[in-house]
């Protein structure tokens, strides 16, 4: 019964989104926000059509779902732009990953320690999980005709590539956090991180090369059209993810690197630019997981946080990223309005849920880690989803006024 209701709800929502088409991107709402709201409406707090235990009791299922969705999403990011454009952003992306992301983890963890009074171990677990920019939510702000009209290509490319790369490369931060909070040592965490990252490079590059050569061979014989090519990239993402799981390496990073290699050698920039798998993910593939999340929100546990939970959300959303990008605007080559926009619009979403549930699987974390972390995820989904379209419009007006001045 629960599955039937979920399938019906997701199907109806998908049809509505398809009918609204690109007009939806002009409204102060996003597909994940709509799906989340539908899940809340179906959940035990409202209608009770979908009666699920709270997220804190079913983190294993959410981890697997988030892992698959992230894999398809970062594959879409890797294919979104021709490889030559990706290469031009690698220096700035390196600064964001090697400097900004660790600082964001420290800031977020410090806020959890200060506001909630968490032990150091719990605070660093939350900080590491919410540090990466989510590719699923970020894509809703940088894709589509309105985003292309309002935002410079360089900013859209930078946010997209950062969100694809940092989801896999956040794993070393999470492993260090697990070492601080759990039974493994920092040395063991460092060795595991090295194996997971290097192994992901090998698995991703190898399967991306094989997939690219296979598709090029199919094209040479006239056997590949746009639809099958689009499906092929989704299958390739799942193949890389499966092999990564067997080899115990970082699957999300492997898929992103595999997508980049596939992009480089498969069919050239013209064909890669036509692949719109990321649009399909943003509009439809995200719906089931966000509906499920909305139906499984831990409302009572959130209430137990009291005013401190609200204060933590506000502090993390304001202080986690914006001051860091303002400080790094010169090495990133960003003007003030670009640093403000990219500093604000660095959403926390499925990637944080993925790492929070990973931490819960790896060790017996205090429930407050998943409770506080999920509150930040939901708040970011809503606030960044509602502010995306108005933020882009404001950015466009400021840019136009600056050019006239």
TAGI-V507451 format. One record per residue. N is the residue number from 1. RES is the residue in one small letter. PSI is psi as a letter, one per 30 degrees, with the letter a starting at -180 (* if undefined). OMEGA is omega in whole degrees, 0 to 359 (* if undefined). D_LAST is the distance of its C-alpha to the last C-alpha in Angstrom with 1 decimal. Layout:
N:RES:PSI:OMEGA:D_LAST, N:RES:PSI:OMEGA:D_LAST
//
This chain:
1:x:e:180:61.2, 2:x:e:180:58.1, 3:x:e:180:57.2, 4:x:e:179:57.7, 5:x:e:179:55.4, 6:x:e:180:52.8, 7:x:e:180:53.0, 8:x:e:183:52.9, 9:x:e:180:49.9, 10:x:e:179:47.9, 11:x:e:179:48.9, 12:x:e:179:47.9, 13:x:e:178:44.5, 14:x:e:178:44.0, 15:x:e:179:44.8, 16:x:e:179:42.4, 17:x:e:178:39.6, 18:x:e:180:40.5, 19:x:e:179:40.6, 20:x:f:176:37.1, 21:x:b:188:35.9, 22:x:f:180:32.1, 23:x:f:181:31.4, 24:x:e:181:32.3, 25:x:f:177:29.3, 26:x:f:180:27.1, 27:x:l:178:29.2, 28:x:h:180:28.8, 29:x:l:180:32.0, 30:x:l:180:33.3, 31:x:e:177:36.7, 32:x:e:179:37.9, 33:x:e:178:37.2, 34:x:e:180:39.2, 35:x:e:179:42.0, 36:x:e:179:42.1, 37:x:e:178:42.4, 38:x:e:178:45.2, 39:x:e:177:47.0, 40:x:e:180:47.0, 41:x:e:181:48.3, 42:x:f:188:51.1, 43:x:l:186:51.9, 44:x:f:181:54.6, 45:x:f:183:52.4, 46:x:d:185:51.9, 47:x:f:182:54.2, 48:x:g:177:56.1, 49:x:e:177:56.2, 50:x:j:184:55.3, 51:x:j:182:57.1, 52:x:l:171:56.0, 53:x:l:181:56.6, 54:x:l:181:53.5, 55:x:e:183:51.3, 56:x:f:181:53.0, 57:x:f:182:56.3, 58:x:h:185:55.2, 59:x:f:180:52.8, 60:x:e:180:54.7, 61:x:e:178:53.8, 62:x:e:179:50.1, 63:x:e:180:50.0, 64:x:e:178:51.4, 65:x:e:178:49.1, 66:x:e:180:46.0, 67:x:e:180:47.2, 68:x:e:181:47.6, 69:x:e:178:44.3, 70:x:e:181:42.4, 71:x:e:180:44.2, 72:x:e:181:43.2, 73:x:e:181:39.6, 74:x:f:172:39.1, 75:x:e:177:40.8, 76:x:e:178:38.1, 77:x:e:181:35.4, 78:x:f:181:37.2, 79:x:f:189:37.3, 80:x:e:184:33.9, 81:x:l:173:32.3, 82:x:k:186:34.0, 83:x:e:179:35.4, 84:x:e:177:33.3, 85:x:e:177:30.1, 86:x:e:183:32.1, 87:x:e:181:33.1, 88:x:f:182:29.5, 89:x:g:187:28.9, 90:x:e:180:32.2, 91:x:e:179:31.0, 92:x:e:178:28.4, 93:x:e:178:31.0, 94:x:e:177:33.6, 95:x:e:181:31.5, 96:x:e:183:31.1, 97:x:e:186:34.8, 98:x:f:182:36.4, 99:x:e:187:34.3, 100:x:e:186:32.3, 101:x:e:176:35.1, 102:x:e:178:37.8, 103:x:e:178:35.7, 104:x:e:177:34.9, 105:x:e:180:38.6, 106:x:e:180:39.4, 107:x:e:182:37.0, 108:x:e:177:38.2, 109:x:e:178:41.8, 110:x:e:177:41.4, 111:x:e:176:40.0, 112:x:e:178:43.0, 113:x:e:184:45.4, 114:x:e:187:43.9, 115:x:e:182:43.4, 116:x:f:183:46.3, 117:x:h:183:48.6, 118:x:l:168:49.2, 119:x:l:183:51.4, 120:x:e:182:49.7, 121:x:e:180:50.9, 122:x:e:181:49.5, 123:x:e:182:46.2, 124:x:f:176:45.6, 125:x:e:178:46.7, 126:x:e:181:44.0, 127:x:e:181:41.4, 128:x:e:184:42.2, 129:x:e:185:42.3, 130:x:g:182:38.9, 131:x:e:185:37.1, 132:x:k:174:36.3, 133:x:k:186:33.5, 134:x:k:181:35.3, 135:x:f:181:34.9, 136:x:e:180:36.1, 137:x:e:180:33.6, 138:x:e:182:30.7, 139:x:e:181:31.4, 140:x:f:180:30.8, 141:x:f:186:27.2, 142:x:g:179:26.5, 143:x:l:179:28.7, 144:x:l:184:28.7, 145:x:e:182:26.5, 146:x:e:178:24.1, 147:x:e:178:23.5, 148:x:e:178:23.0, 149:x:e:190:20.4, 150:x:f:187:18.4, 151:x:k:175:19.0, 152:x:k:180:18.6, 153:x:e:182:22.1, 154:x:e:180:22.2, 155:x:e:178:21.9, 156:x:e:180:24.4, 157:x:e:183:26.7, 158:x:e:181:26.6, 159:x:e:180:27.4, 160:x:e:185:30.1, 161:x:e:176:31.8, 162:x:e:183:31.8, 163:x:e:177:33.3, 164:x:e:185:36.0, 165:x:e:189:36.9, 166:x:f:178:37.0, 167:x:e:176:39.4, 168:x:e:183:42.1, 169:x:f:172:41.3, 170:x:f:183:41.3, 171:x:e:177:45.1, 172:x:e:177:45.8, 173:x:e:181:44.1, 174:x:e:179:46.1, 175:x:e:176:49.3, 176:x:e:177:48.8, 177:x:e:177:48.2, 178:x:e:178:51.5, 179:x:e:179:53.2, 180:x:e:185:52.2, 181:x:f:191:53.3, 182:x:a:190:56.2, 183:x:f:182:59.2, 184:x:l:179:57.8, 185:x:l:178:56.9, 186:x:e:177:53.6, 187:x:e:177:55.4, 188:x:e:178:56.5, 189:x:e:180:53.0, 190:x:e:178:51.6, 191:x:e:178:54.3, 192:x:e:179:53.7, 193:x:e:179:49.9, 194:x:e:179:50.6, 195:x:e:183:53.0, 196:x:e:182:50.8, 197:x:e:180:47.7, 198:x:e:177:49.7, 199:x:e:177:51.8, 200:x:e:178:48.8, 201:x:e:182:47.5, 202:x:e:182:50.9, 203:x:e:182:51.4, 204:x:e:182:47.9, 205:x:e:182:47.8, 206:x:e:182:51.3, 207:x:e:175:51.0, 208:x:e:178:47.6, 209:x:e:179:49.1, 210:x:e:180:52.2, 211:x:e:179:50.1, 212:x:e:179:47.9, 213:x:e:180:50.9, 214:x:e:180:52.7, 215:x:e:178:50.0, 216:x:e:178:49.6, 217:x:e:178:53.4, 218:x:e:178:53.3, 219:x:e:180:50.6, 220:x:f:180:52.8, 221:x:g:177:55.6, 222:x:g:186:53.5, 223:x:g:186:54.2, 224:x:k:175:50.7, 225:x:l:187:48.4, 226:x:e:180:45.0, 227:x:e:176:46.7, 228:x:e:179:49.2, 229:x:e:178:46.6, 230:x:e:178:44.5, 231:x:e:181:47.7, 232:x:e:182:48.7, 233:x:e:176:45.7, 234:x:e:177:46.5, 235:x:e:178:50.1, 236:x:e:179:49.1, 237:x:e:180:47.1, 238:x:e:177:50.1, 239:x:e:178:52.4, 240:x:e:180:50.5, 241:x:e:179:50.3, 242:x:e:179:54.1, 243:x:e:178:55.0, 244:x:e:178:52.8, 245:x:e:178:54.6, 246:x:e:181:58.0, 247:x:f:181:57.0, 248:x:h:175:55.4, 249:x:l:185:52.1, 250:x:j:187:48.5, 251:x:e:181:48.3, 252:x:e:177:44.6, 253:x:e:180:43.6, 254:x:e:180:46.2, 255:x:e:180:44.9, 256:x:e:179:41.3, 257:x:e:176:42.6, 258:x:e:177:44.9, 259:x:e:178:42.1, 260:x:e:179:40.2, 261:x:e:176:43.4, 262:x:e:178:44.1, 263:x:e:185:40.5, 264:x:e:191:41.1, 265:x:f:191:44.5, 266:x:d:192:45.2, 267:x:g:177:43.6, 268:x:l:187:40.4, 269:x:e:183:36.7, 270:x:e:183:37.1, 271:x:e:181:39.7, 272:x:e:180:38.1, 273:x:f:182:34.8, 274:x:f:181:36.9, 275:x:k:185:38.6, 276:x:h:180:37.3, 277:x:e:181:39.6, 278:x:e:177:36.8, 279:x:e:179:35.9, 280:x:e:179:39.6, 281:x:e:184:39.8, 282:x:e:187:36.9, 283:x:e:189:38.2, 284:x:e:185:41.9, 285:x:f:180:43.4, 286:x:f:191:41.8, 287:x:e:183:43.4, 288:x:e:184:46.9, 289:x:e:180:46.1, 290:x:e:174:43.6, 291:x:e:178:46.1, 292:x:e:179:48.8, 293:x:e:180:46.7, 294:x:e:180:46.0, 295:x:f:185:49.8, 296:x:g:182:50.6, 297:x:k:183:48.3, 298:x:i:187:50.2, 299:x:e:183:49.6, 300:x:e:179:52.4, 301:x:e:175:51.5, 302:x:e:180:47.9, 303:x:e:180:49.4, 304:x:f:177:51.4, 305:x:f:179:48.3, 306:x:a:182:47.5, 307:x:f:181:44.4, 308:x:e:177:44.1, 309:x:e:177:43.2, 310:x:e:180:40.3, 311:x:e:179:39.1, 312:x:e:180:39.4, 313:x:e:181:37.3, 314:x:e:182:34.5, 315:x:e:181:34.7, 316:x:e:183:34.9, 317:x:e:182:32.0, 318:x:e:190:29.7, 319:x:f:184:31.0, 320:x:e:191:32.5, 321:x:e:187:29.4, 322:x:e:179:26.0, 323:x:e:181:26.8, 324:x:e:180:28.3, 325:x:e:174:25.3, 326:x:e:179:23.0, 327:x:f:182:25.5, 328:x:g:185:25.7, 329:x:e:180:22.1, 330:x:e:178:22.4, 331:x:f:178:25.6, 332:x:f:180:24.4, 333:x:h:183:21.2, 334:x:k:168:19.0, 335:x:l:186:15.5, 336:x:e:183:15.6, 337:x:e:178:15.0, 338:x:e:179:17.5, 339:x:e:179:20.0, 340:x:e:182:19.8, 341:x:e:182:20.4, 342:x:f:176:23.0, 343:x:e:177:24.5, 344:x:e:187:25.0, 345:x:i:171:26.0, 346:x:i:194:29.0, 347:x:l:177:31.8, 348:x:k:186:35.4, 349:x:b:186:37.9, 350:x:e:180:40.8, 351:x:e:178:40.6, 352:x:e:177:41.2, 353:x:e:178:44.0, 354:x:e:183:45.5, 355:x:e:176:45.6, 356:x:e:179:46.8, 357:x:f:173:49.6, 358:x:e:178:50.4, 359:x:e:179:50.8, 360:x:e:178:53.1, 361:x:e:185:55.1, 362:x:e:181:55.5, 363:x:l:183:56.7, 364:x:i:184:57.7, 365:x:l:174:54.4, 366:x:k:181:54.4, 367:x:f:183:53.4, 368:x:f:180:50.5, 369:x:e:180:48.6, 370:x:e:179:48.5, 371:x:e:181:48.1, 372:x:e:179:45.1, 373:x:e:180:43.6, 374:x:e:177:44.0, 375:x:e:178:42.3, 376:x:e:180:39.2, 377:x:e:183:39.3, 378:x:e:179:39.6, 379:x:e:179:37.0, 380:x:e:178:34.5, 381:x:e:182:35.5, 382:x:e:187:34.8, 383:x:e:178:31.7, 384:x:e:177:29.9, 385:x:e:180:31.2, 386:x:f:184:29.9, 387:x:f:185:26.5, 388:x:e:182:25.8, 389:x:e:176:24.6, 390:x:e:179:22.5, 391:x:e:177:21.0, 392:x:e:180:20.1, 393:x:e:178:18.5, 394:x:e:178:16.5, 395:x:e:181:15.4, 396:x:e:180:14.4, 397:x:e:178:12.3, 398:x:e:179:10.5, 399:x:e:180:10.0, 400:x:e:179:8.8, 401:x:e:179:6.2, 402:x:e:179:5.2, 403:x:e:179:5.5, 404:x:f:184:3.8, 405:x:*:*:0.0
//
